[in-house]
Amino acid sequence: MMPITLSPPGDRRMIQKVGGREKTRKFLEDLGFVPGTYVSVVSDINGNLIVNVKDSRVAVSKEMAAKIMV
């Protein structure tokens, strides 16, 4: 298990765990980052990750992305 920030672009991985405080977990879950969901990193731009999750592209900061374990 590793944070999604270490996943190379294009690699499709399953979310194993979403960490952080309750408020952070809720925010990420509302965006679609829930355990069992497949995600892939599209690109890394200016300290933000563009991620495909549930047929949508979402931009999250690296700080937030580090809470998503794949």
DRENNU-510653 format. One line per field, with one value per atom (N, C-alpha, C): residue number from 1; residue in three letters; atom name; x, y, z. Coordinates in Angstrom, 1 decimal. Atoms other than C-alpha are relative to their C-alpha. Example, Ala and Ser with C-alpha at 12.3 -4.5 7.8 and 13.67 -1.06 7.14 Angstrom:
fimar: (1; 1; 1; 2; 2; 2)
fivex: (Ala; Ala; Ala; Ser; Ser; Ser)
voro: (N; CA; C; N; CA; C)
u: (0.9; 12.3; 0.9; -0.9; 13.7; -0.8)
v: (-1.2; -4.5; 1.2; -1.1; -1.1; 1.1)
w: (0.0; 7.8; 0.0; 0.0; 7.1; 0.8)
END
This chain:
fimar: (1; 1; 1; 2; 2; 2; 3; 3; 3; 4; 4; 4; 5; 5; 5; 6; 6; 6; 7; 7; 7; 8; 8; 8; 9; 9; 9; 10; 10; 10; 11; 11; 11; 12; 12; 12; 13; 13; 13; 14; 14; 14; 15; 15; 15; 16; 16; 16; 17; 17; 17; 18; 18; 18; 19; 19; 19; 20; 20; 20; 21; 21; 21; 22; 22; 22; 23; 23; 23; 24; 24; 24; 25; 25; 25; 26; 26; 26; 27; 27; 27; 28; 28; 28; 29; 29; 29; 30; 30; 30; 31; 31; 31; 32; 32; 32; 33; 33; 33; 34; 34; 34; 35; 35; 35; 36; 36; 36; 37; 37; 37; 38; 38; 38; 39; 39; 39; 40; 40; 40; 41; 41; 41; 42; 42; 42; 43; 43; 43; 44; 44; 44; 45; 45; 45; 46; 46; 46; 47; 47; 47; 48; 48; 48; 49; 49; 49; 50; 50; 50; 51; 51; 51; 52; 52; 52; 53; 53; 53; 54; 54; 54; 55; 55; 55; 56; 56; 56; 57; 57; 57; 58; 58; 58; 59; 59; 59; 60; 60; 60; 61; 61; 61; 62; 62; 62; 63; 63; 63; 64; 64; 64; 65; 65; 65; 66; 66; 66; 67; 67; 67; 68; 68; 68; 69; 69; 69; 70; 70; 70)
fivex: (Met; Met; Met; Met; Met; Met; Pro; Pro; Pro; Ile; Ile; Ile; Thr; Thr; Thr; Leu; Leu; Leu; Ser; Ser; Ser; Pro; Pro; Pro; Pro; Pro; Pro; Gly; Gly; Gly; Asp; Asp; Asp; Arg; Arg; Arg; Arg; Arg; Arg; Met; Met; Met; Ile; Ile; Ile; Gln; Gln; Gln; Lys; Lys; Lys; Val; Val; Val; Gly; Gly; Gly; Gly; Gly; Gly; Arg; Arg; Arg; Glu; Glu; Glu; Lys; Lys; Lys; Thr; Thr; Thr; Arg; Arg; Arg; Lys; Lys; Lys; Phe; Phe; Phe; Leu; Leu; Leu; Glu; Glu; Glu; Asp; Asp; Asp; Leu; Leu; Leu; Gly; Gly; Gly; Phe; Phe; Phe; Val; Val; Val; Pro; Pro; Pro; Gly; Gly; Gly; Thr; Thr; Thr; Tyr; Tyr; Tyr; Val; Val; Val; Ser; Ser; Ser; Val; Val; Val; Val; Val; Val; Ser; Ser; Ser; Asp; Asp; Asp; Ile; Ile; Ile; Asn; Asn; Asn; Gly; Gly; Gly; Asn; Asn; Asn; Leu; Leu; Leu; Ile; Ile; Ile; Val; Val; Val; Asn; Asn; Asn; Val; Val; Val; Lys; Lys; Lys; Asp; Asp; Asp; Ser; Ser; Ser; Arg; Arg; Arg; Val; Val; Val; Ala; Ala; Ala; Val; Val; Val; Ser; Ser; Ser; Lys; Lys; Lys; Glu; Glu; Glu; Met; Met; Met; Ala; Ala; Ala; Ala; Ala; Ala; Lys; Lys; Lys; Ile; Ile; Ile; Met; Met; Met; Val; Val; Val)
voro: (N; CA; C; N; CA; C; N; CA; C; N; CA; C; N; CA; C; N; CA; C; N; CA; C; N; CA; C; N; CA; C; N; CA; C; N; CA; C; N; CA; C; N; CA; C; N; CA; C; N; CA; C; N; CA; C; N; CA; C; N; CA; C; N; CA; C; N; CA; C; N; CA; C; N; CA; C; N; CA; C; N; CA; C; N; CA; C; N; CA; C; N; CA; C; N; CA; C; N; CA; C; N; CA; C; N; CA; C; N; CA; C; N; CA; C; N; CA; C; N; CA; C; N; CA; C; N; CA; C; N; CA; C; N; CA; C; N; CA; C; N; CA; C; N; CA; C; N; CA; C; N; CA; C; N; CA; C; N; CA; C; N; CA; C; N; CA; C; N; CA; C; N; CA; C; N; CA; C; N; CA; C; N; CA; C; N; CA; C; N; CA; C; N; CA; C; N; CA; C; N; CA; C; N; CA; C; N; CA; C; N; CA; C; N; CA; C; N; CA; C; N; CA; C; N; CA; C; N; CA; C; N; CA; C; N; CA; C; N; CA; C; N; CA; C)
u: (0.8; 0.0; 0.9; -0.8; 1.3; -0.9; 0.9; -0.1; 0.0; 0.2; -1.5; 1.1; -1.0; 1.2; 1.2; -1.2; 3.8; -0.4; 0.4; 1.7; 0.3; -0.4; 3.0; -1.3; 1.1; 0.6; -0.4; 0.6; -1.7; -0.2; 0.1; -1.4; -1.4; 1.3; -4.9; 0.1; -0.1; -5.1; -1.2; 1.2; -7.7; 0.3; -0.2; -8.1; -0.2; 0.1; -7.4; -0.5; 0.3; -7.8; 0.1; -0.1; -8.5; 0.2; -0.4; -6.7; -0.3; 0.2; -6.7; -1.1; 1.1; -9.1; -1.3; 1.3; -12.8; -0.5; 0.4; -13.4; 0.7; -0.8; -10.7; -0.5; 0.6; -12.0; -1.3; 1.3; -15.5; 0.1; -0.2; -14.3; 0.4; -0.5; -12.4; -1.0; 1.1; -15.3; -1.0; 1.0; -17.6; 0.4; -0.6; -15.3; 0.0; 0.0; -15.5; 1.1; -1.1; -12.4; -0.4; 0.5; -13.8; 0.7; -0.7; -12.1; -0.8; 0.6; -12.7; -0.2; 0.2; -12.9; 1.4; -1.2; -10.3; 0.3; -0.5; -8.3; 1.2; -1.3; -5.5; 0.4; -0.6; -3.2; 0.1; -0.1; -3.6; 1.3; -1.2; -0.9; 0.3; -0.4; 1.0; 0.4; -0.2; 0.7; 0.1; -0.2; 2.1; -0.4; 0.2; 1.9; -1.4; 1.3; -1.6; 0.0; 0.1; -2.6; -1.4; 1.2; -5.2; -0.3; 0.3; -6.9; -1.3; 1.2; -9.5; -0.6; 0.8; -12.1; -1.4; 1.4; -15.5; -0.4; 0.3; -15.4; 0.1; -0.2; -14.5; 1.5; -1.3; -11.3; -0.1; 0.0; -10.6; 1.4; -1.3; -7.7; 0.0; -0.1; -6.5; 1.5; -1.4; -3.4; 0.7; -0.8; -0.5; -0.2; 0.2; -1.2; -1.3; 1.2; -4.7; 0.2; -0.3; -3.6; 0.8; -0.8; -1.1; -0.8; 0.9; -4.1; -0.7; 0.7; -5.4; 1.0; -0.9; -3.7; -0.5; 0.4; -3.7; 0.9)
v: (-1.2; 0.0; 1.2; -1.3; 3.5; 1.1; -1.1; 7.0; 0.2; -0.1; 7.8; 1.0; -0.9; 10.5; -0.7; 0.8; 7.8; -0.9; 0.7; 6.2; 0.7; -0.6; 6.8; 0.4; -0.4; 8.6; -1.2; 1.1; 6.1; -1.3; 1.2; 3.4; 0.0; 0.1; 2.2; -0.8; 0.7; 1.3; 0.1; -0.1; 0.5; 0.7; -0.7; 2.7; -1.0; 0.9; 0.7; 0.7; -0.7; 3.4; 1.5; -1.5; 7.1; 0.4; -0.4; 8.6; 1.5; -1.4; 11.9; 0.2; -0.4; 13.7; -0.3; 0.3; 13.0; 1.0; -1.0; 16.3; -0.3; 0.3; 15.4; -1.2; 1.2; 11.9; 0.2; -0.2; 13.1; 0.8; -0.8; 15.7; -0.9; 0.9; 13.1; -1.0; 0.9; 10.6; 0.6; -0.7; 13.2; 0.2; -0.1; 13.6; -1.3; 1.4; 9.8; -0.9; 0.8; 8.6; -0.9; 1.0; 5.6; -1.3; 1.3; 2.3; -0.9; 1.0; -0.3; 0.7; -0.7; 2.4; 0.1; -0.1; 2.4; 1.4; -1.4; 5.6; -0.1; -0.1; 6.7; 1.4; -1.4; 9.7; 0.4; -0.5; 11.7; 0.8; -0.8; 14.3; 0.7; -0.7; 16.2; 1.5; -1.4; 20.0; 1.0; -1.0; 22.7; -0.5; 0.5; 20.6; -0.6; 0.6; 19.3; -1.3; 1.2; 15.9; 0.0; 0.2; 15.4; -1.5; 1.4; 12.1; -0.4; 0.6; 10.0; -0.8; 0.8; 8.7; 0.0; 0.2; 7.3; 0.8; -0.7; 8.6; 1.5; -1.4; 12.1; 0.4; -0.5; 14.1; 1.0; -0.8; 15.7; 0.5; -0.5; 18.0; 0.0; 0.0; 17.5; 0.4; -0.4; 19.0; -1.3; 1.1; 16.7; -0.4; 0.2; 17.1; -0.9; 0.7; 15.8; -1.4; 1.2; 13.1; -1.0; 0.8; 11.8; -0.8; 0.7; 10.7; -1.2; 1.0; 8.4; -1.2; 1.2; 4.9; -0.9; 1.0; 2.6; -1.2)
w: (0.0; 0.0; 0.0; 0.1; -0.9; -0.3; 0.3; -1.3; -1.6; 1.5; -4.8; -0.6; 0.5; -5.1; -0.5; 0.5; -5.7; -1.3; 1.2; -8.5; -1.3; 1.3; -12.0; -0.8; 0.9; -14.5; -0.9; 0.8; -16.3; 0.7; -0.8; -13.6; 0.6; -0.6; -12.6; 1.3; -1.3; -8.9; 0.8; -0.8; -6.4; 1.4; -1.3; -3.3; 1.1; -1.1; -0.2; 1.3; -1.3; 2.5; -0.3; 0.0; 2.9; 1.4; -1.3; 5.8; 0.3; -0.4; 7.6; 1.0; -0.9; 9.9; -0.6; 0.4; 9.7; -1.1; 1.0; 7.8; -1.4; 1.2; 5.3; -0.7; 0.5; 4.8; -0.7; 0.6; 4.2; -1.3; 1.2; 1.7; -1.2; 1.1; -0.3; -0.4; 0.3; -0.1; -0.8; 0.7; -1.4; -1.5; 1.4; -4.5; -0.7; 0.6; -5.1; 0.4; -0.5; -3.3; 1.1; -1.0; -1.5; -0.2; 0.1; -0.7; -1.0; 1.0; -3.5; -1.4; 1.3; -6.3; -0.7; 0.8; -9.1; -0.4; 0.3; -9.7; -0.9; 0.7; -12.0; 0.0; 0.1; -12.0; -1.5; 1.4; -15.2; -0.2; 0.1; -14.5; 1.3; -1.2; -11.9; -0.4; 0.4; -12.4; 1.2; -1.0; -10.1; 1.4; -1.3; -7.0; 0.2; 0.0; -7.8; -0.8; 0.8; -9.1; -0.7; 0.8; -11.8; 0.0; -0.2; -11.0; -0.7; 0.4; -12.8; 1.1; -1.0; -10.4; -0.4; 0.3; -11.2; -1.3; 1.3; -14.8; 0.0; -0.1; -13.7; 0.2; -0.3; -13.6; 1.2; -1.2; -10.2; 0.3; -0.5; -9.1; 1.5; -1.5; -5.6; 0.3; -0.4; -3.8; 0.3; -0.3; -3.2; 1.5; -1.5; 0.6; 0.2; -0.1; 0.1; -0.6; 0.7; -2.3; 0.8; -0.8; 0.2; 1.0; -0.9; 2.3; -0.6; 0.7; -0.4; -0.3; 0.1; -0.2; -1.0; 1.1; -3.2; 0.1)
END
